[in-house]
Amino acid sequence: MGSHRPFLGGDAHLVTALCIALSNLAERVVACRRCARLVRYREEVAQTKRAAFRGEIYWGRPVPGCGDPAARLLVVGLAPAAHGANRTGRMFTGDGPRGAGSFLVSALHRAELASLPTSQGRDDGLELRGAYLTAVCRCAPPGNRPTREEIGNCLPYLVEELRILAGVRAVLALGRVAFDGCLRVLETLGARISRPRPRFAHGASYEMGDVLPVLVASYHPSRQNTQTGRLTPAMLDAALARALT
């Protein structure tokens, strides 16, 4: 798979520089208040809480990406769950044993990209190797439905993330909204999008030229998809394998 994006290998100095850049970006993400509707909702959820988490202090802010700064795979979701990442402060974390986070991290563990098969909290010891997790929207949206304008406000963070993560050679987009957002980001970065425009379909992959070797689509591991069998562990494993080829 050809690309001008560098392989970082064991360049410790470069990885340190990436960590600093990602940390600086995370500070700006966490401080963001661009979308009034999302600010109100995420803070309201953090105050009212869910009964099961009544004794916890919710994060209640935008959630930055997380993972290996030398990642070769970028996994892009929709947005933090109201009582998942909006509570824990880490992407794909804390939405329960049957939630999207656990379903995804279990697949990453099977692919030897995650040290644990679950993702419960920021202090659970989970480490990602070769993978980085992020989303097109960094705040929990009402009904899990951010508006196009809200996504547009957030996408510059994903553009910058992809610029910093110089070793990324594939993006796995979870769901149609994430897929469309990734196409917008790649266009911003100079990718020449084919005509007809790439269409979302589970397992579909598209070469993006020098900007990114491949964009792979997958159904989102939401409970609506996983509990109905629309997305099975084998299907997500296959999409991951395609992205890692």
C-alpha positions as CSV (number, residue, x, y, z in Angstrom):
1,M,0.0,0.0,0.0
2,G,1.9,3.1,-1.2
3,S,1.8,6.4,0.7
4,H,4.0,9.4,1.4
5,R,2.9,9.3,5.0
6,P,6.0,8.2,7.1
7,F,6.4,5.0,9.1
8,L,7.5,6.2,12.5
9,G,9.1,3.0,13.7
10,G,11.1,3.5,16.8
11,D,11.8,7.2,16.4
12,A,11.4,8.2,20.1
13,H,12.1,11.9,19.5
14,L,9.3,12.1,16.9
15,V,6.9,10.2,19.1
16,T,7.6,12.6,21.9
17,A,6.9,15.6,19.6
18,L,3.6,13.9,18.6
19,C,2.6,13.4,22.2
20,I,3.2,17.1,22.9
21,A,1.2,18.2,19.8
22,L,-1.7,15.8,20.7
23,S,-1.6,17.1,24.3
24,N,-1.9,20.7,23.1
25,L,-4.7,19.8,20.8
26,A,-6.5,18.0,23.6
27,E,-6.4,21.1,25.8
28,R,-8.1,23.1,23.1
29,V,-10.7,20.4,22.4
30,V,-11.6,20.2,26.1
31,A,-11.9,24.0,26.4
32,C,-14.2,24.3,23.3
33,R,-17.6,25.9,23.7
34,R,-18.5,26.5,20.0
35,C,-21.9,24.8,20.0
36,A,-24.3,26.2,22.5
37,R,-26.8,23.3,22.2
38,L,-24.1,20.7,22.9
39,V,-22.6,22.7,25.8
40,R,-26.0,22.9,27.5
41,Y,-26.7,19.2,27.0
42,R,-23.4,17.8,28.0
43,E,-23.4,19.9,31.2
44,E,-27.0,19.1,32.0
45,V,-26.3,15.4,31.7
46,A,-23.2,15.8,34.0
47,Q,-25.4,17.4,36.6
48,T,-28.4,15.2,36.5
49,K,-26.5,12.0,35.9
50,R,-27.8,8.4,35.6
51,A,-28.9,6.7,38.8
52,A,-26.3,4.0,38.5
53,F,-23.5,6.7,38.4
54,R,-25.0,9.1,41.0
55,G,-21.9,9.0,43.1
56,E,-19.5,9.8,40.2
57,I,-18.2,13.1,39.0
58,Y,-19.0,13.3,35.3
59,W,-16.4,14.7,32.8
60,G,-19.1,16.8,31.1
61,R,-16.8,18.4,28.6
62,P,-15.6,17.7,25.0
63,V,-13.7,14.5,24.8
64,P,-10.3,14.5,23.1
65,G,-9.0,11.5,21.1
66,C,-6.8,8.9,22.8
67,G,-4.4,6.1,21.9
68,D,-1.0,5.5,20.4
69,P,0.7,8.6,19.0
70,A,2.5,6.3,16.5
71,A,-0.8,4.8,15.4
72,R,-1.2,3.3,11.9
73,L,-4.9,3.0,12.3
74,L,-7.3,5.9,13.2
75,V,-10.8,4.8,14.3
76,V,-13.4,7.5,14.0
77,G,-16.8,7.3,15.7
78,L,-19.8,9.6,15.9
79,A,-19.7,11.3,19.3
80,P,-19.3,10.5,23.0
81,A,-22.2,8.7,24.7
82,A,-24.0,10.8,27.3
83,H,-23.3,8.4,30.1
84,G,-20.2,6.8,28.5
85,A,-17.3,9.1,27.4
86,N,-19.2,12.2,28.6
87,R,-18.9,10.6,32.0
88,T,-15.4,9.1,31.8
89,G,-13.7,11.6,29.6
90,R,-12.2,8.9,27.3
91,M,-13.4,7.9,23.9
92,F,-15.4,4.7,23.7
93,T,-15.2,4.2,27.4
94,G,-17.7,3.5,30.1
95,D,-20.9,2.7,28.2
96,G,-21.3,-0.7,29.7
97,P,-20.4,-4.3,28.8
98,R,-22.8,-4.3,25.8
99,G,-22.1,-0.7,24.7
100,A,-20.2,0.5,21.6
101,G,-17.0,1.0,23.5
102,S,-16.8,-2.5,24.8
103,F,-17.7,-4.0,21.4
104,L,-15.0,-2.0,19.6
105,V,-12.3,-2.5,22.2
106,S,-13.0,-6.2,22.3
107,A,-12.4,-6.2,18.5
108,L,-9.2,-4.2,18.9
109,H,-8.0,-6.6,21.5
110,R,-8.6,-9.6,19.2
111,A,-6.6,-7.7,16.6
112,E,-3.8,-7.2,19.2
113,L,-4.2,-3.4,19.1
114,A,-5.6,-3.2,22.7
115,S,-4.1,-4.5,25.9
116,L,-7.5,-5.3,27.4
117,P,-10.8,-6.5,25.9
118,T,-12.9,-3.9,27.8
119,S,-12.9,-0.2,28.3
120,Q,-14.4,0.8,31.6
121,G,-12.6,4.0,32.8
122,R,-9.6,6.2,32.4
123,D,-7.7,4.3,35.1
124,D,-8.5,0.8,33.9
125,G,-5.0,0.2,32.4
126,L,-6.1,0.0,28.8
127,E,-3.3,0.7,26.3
128,L,-3.7,0.9,22.6
129,R,-0.9,-0.2,20.3
130,G,-1.0,1.0,16.8
131,A,-4.5,2.5,17.1
132,Y,-6.0,5.9,18.0
133,L,-9.7,6.6,18.8
134,T,-11.5,9.7,18.0
135,A,-14.9,11.0,16.7
136,V,-16.3,13.6,14.3
137,C,-18.2,15.3,17.2
138,R,-16.4,15.7,20.6
139,C,-19.5,16.5,22.7
140,A,-22.4,14.2,23.6
141,P,-25.4,15.3,21.4
142,P,-29.0,14.9,22.4
143,G,-30.4,11.6,20.9
144,N,-26.9,10.9,19.6
145,R,-27.6,13.2,16.7
146,P,-25.3,16.1,16.2
147,T,-26.4,18.6,13.5
148,R,-24.3,19.1,10.3
149,E,-23.3,22.5,11.6
150,E,-22.1,21.1,14.9
151,I,-20.1,18.4,13.1
152,G,-18.7,21.2,10.9
153,N,-17.6,23.1,14.0
154,C,-15.8,20.0,15.3
155,L,-14.2,18.7,12.1
156,P,-11.2,21.1,12.2
157,Y,-10.0,19.2,15.3
158,L,-10.1,15.9,13.3
159,V,-8.2,17.6,10.5
160,E,-5.5,18.7,12.9
161,E,-5.5,15.2,14.6
162,L,-4.8,13.5,11.3
163,R,-2.1,16.0,10.4
164,I,-0.4,15.2,13.8
165,L,-0.8,11.5,13.6
166,A,1.8,11.2,10.8
167,G,2.0,7.4,10.9
168,V,-1.7,6.8,10.2
169,R,-2.1,4.7,7.0
170,A,-5.8,3.8,7.3
171,V,-9.0,5.2,8.8
172,L,-11.9,3.0,10.0
173,A,-15.1,5.1,10.0
174,L,-17.8,3.8,12.2
175,G,-21.2,4.7,10.8
176,R,-22.4,6.8,7.9
177,V,-22.0,10.1,9.7
178,A,-18.4,9.4,10.6
179,F,-17.7,8.2,7.1
180,D,-19.1,11.4,5.6
181,G,-17.2,13.5,8.1
182,C,-14.0,11.7,7.2
183,L,-14.5,12.4,3.5
184,R,-14.9,16.1,4.4
185,V,-11.7,16.0,6.4
186,L,-9.8,14.2,3.7
187,E,-10.9,16.8,1.1
188,T,-9.6,19.5,3.4
189,L,-6.3,17.7,3.6
190,G,-6.1,17.6,-0.2
191,A,-7.4,14.2,-1.1
192,R,-9.0,13.9,-4.5
193,I,-12.3,12.3,-3.9
194,S,-13.4,10.0,-6.7
195,R,-16.6,10.6,-8.8
196,P,-19.0,9.2,-8.2
197,R,-18.4,10.0,-4.5
198,P,-17.5,7.1,-2.3
199,R,-20.7,5.6,-0.7
200,F,-21.0,4.2,2.7
201,A,-21.4,0.4,2.9
202,H,-20.1,-1.9,5.6
203,G,-16.7,-3.2,4.7
204,A,-16.3,-0.9,1.7
205,S,-12.8,0.5,1.3
206,Y,-11.5,3.4,-0.8
207,E,-8.0,4.5,-1.7
208,M,-7.3,8.1,-0.9
209,G,-4.0,8.6,-2.7
210,D,-1.1,10.3,-1.0
211,V,-3.2,11.9,1.8
212,L,-4.2,8.5,3.1
213,P,-3.9,5.0,1.6
214,V,-7.3,3.7,2.6
215,L,-10.6,4.7,4.2
216,V,-12.7,1.7,5.4
217,A,-16.4,1.9,6.4
218,S,-18.1,-0.1,9.1
219,Y,-21.5,-0.1,10.7
220,H,-21.3,1.7,14.1
221,P,-21.0,-0.7,17.0
222,S,-24.1,0.9,18.7
223,R,-26.4,-1.4,20.7
224,Q,-29.0,-0.9,18.0
225,N,-26.7,-2.5,15.5
226,T,-25.0,-5.1,17.7
227,Q,-28.0,-6.4,19.5
228,T,-30.0,-6.9,16.3
229,G,-27.2,-8.7,14.6
230,R,-26.7,-6.0,12.0
231,L,-23.1,-5.8,13.1
232,T,-21.5,-9.0,14.5
233,P,-18.0,-9.4,16.0
234,A,-16.9,-11.2,12.9
235,M,-18.1,-8.4,10.7
236,L,-16.2,-5.8,12.7
237,D,-13.1,-8.1,12.8
238,A,-13.3,-8.3,9.0
239,A,-13.5,-4.5,8.6
240,L,-10.5,-4.1,11.0
241,A,-8.5,-6.6,9.0
242,R,-9.2,-4.8,5.8
243,A,-8.0,-1.5,7.3
244,L,-4.9,-3.2,8.6
245,T,-4.0,-5.0,5.4
